[in-house]
Amino acid sequence: DTETIIKTVDSIPDNAKEVVMTTAERLKKQGREEAKLEDARRMFEEGLDDELIVRISGLSRQEALKLKDSKR
């Protein structure tokens, strides 16, 4: 839970907090990227237009088409 995480971070020595927070930001970004891919996958499965998927998902055209091709 959030309270446990906050207590854990507070107990980390100051010189290590930056590394922990950088790791947390990296994981957060990774989660957002995975969500974009999953959303795009579902849109392809529903038969949405490629260009619409690119605009909605925020993926590049190349990323979206690579994803589309991997589903075949």
C-alpha positions as CSV (number, residue, x, y, z in Angstrom):
1,D,0.0,0.0,0.0
2,T,1.0,3.6,-0.4
3,E,1.7,4.2,3.3
4,T,4.1,1.3,3.4
5,I,6.0,2.5,0.3
6,I,6.3,6.0,1.8
7,K,7.7,4.6,5.1
8,T,10.1,2.4,3.2
9,V,11.4,5.3,1.1
10,D,11.7,7.5,4.2
11,S,13.9,4.8,5.8
12,I,16.4,4.8,2.9
13,P,19.6,6.8,3.4
14,D,19.5,10.2,1.6
15,N,22.4,9.3,-0.7
16,A,20.4,6.2,-2.0
17,K,17.0,8.0,-2.4
18,E,17.9,9.5,-5.7
19,V,18.7,6.0,-7.1
20,V,15.5,4.6,-5.7
21,M,13.4,7.5,-7.1
22,T,15.1,7.2,-10.5
23,T,14.3,3.6,-10.6
24,A,10.7,4.3,-9.7
25,E,10.4,6.9,-12.5
26,R,11.9,4.4,-14.9
27,L,9.3,1.8,-13.9
28,K,6.5,4.3,-14.1
29,K,7.6,5.2,-17.6
30,Q,7.8,1.5,-18.6
31,G,4.3,1.0,-17.3
32,R,3.0,3.9,-19.4
33,E,4.7,2.4,-22.5
34,E,3.3,-1.0,-21.9
35,A,-0.2,0.5,-21.5
36,K,0.2,2.3,-24.8
37,L,1.1,-1.0,-26.5
38,E,-1.8,-2.8,-24.9
39,D,-4.2,-0.1,-25.9
40,A,-3.0,-0.2,-29.5
41,R,-3.2,-4.0,-29.6
42,R,-6.8,-3.8,-28.6
43,M,-7.6,-1.1,-31.1
44,F,-6.0,-3.3,-33.9
45,E,-8.1,-6.2,-32.7
46,E,-11.2,-4.1,-33.0
47,G,-10.2,-3.2,-36.6
48,L,-9.6,0.5,-36.1
49,D,-7.7,2.4,-38.8
50,D,-3.9,2.4,-38.5
51,E,-3.6,6.2,-38.6
52,L,-6.3,6.6,-36.0
53,I,-4.5,4.2,-33.7
54,V,-1.2,6.1,-34.2
55,R,-3.0,9.4,-33.2
56,I,-4.8,8.0,-30.2
57,S,-2.0,5.8,-28.8
58,G,0.8,8.2,-29.2
59,L,2.9,5.5,-30.7
60,S,5.0,6.3,-33.8
61,R,3.7,5.0,-37.1
62,Q,6.6,2.5,-37.2
63,E,5.9,1.3,-33.7
64,A,2.2,0.8,-34.4
65,L,2.8,-1.1,-37.7
66,K,5.5,-3.3,-36.1
67,L,2.9,-4.1,-33.4
68,K,0.3,-4.8,-36.0
69,D,2.6,-7.1,-38.0
70,S,3.5,-9.0,-34.8
71,K,-0.1,-10.0,-34.3
72,R,-0.3,-11.8,-37.7
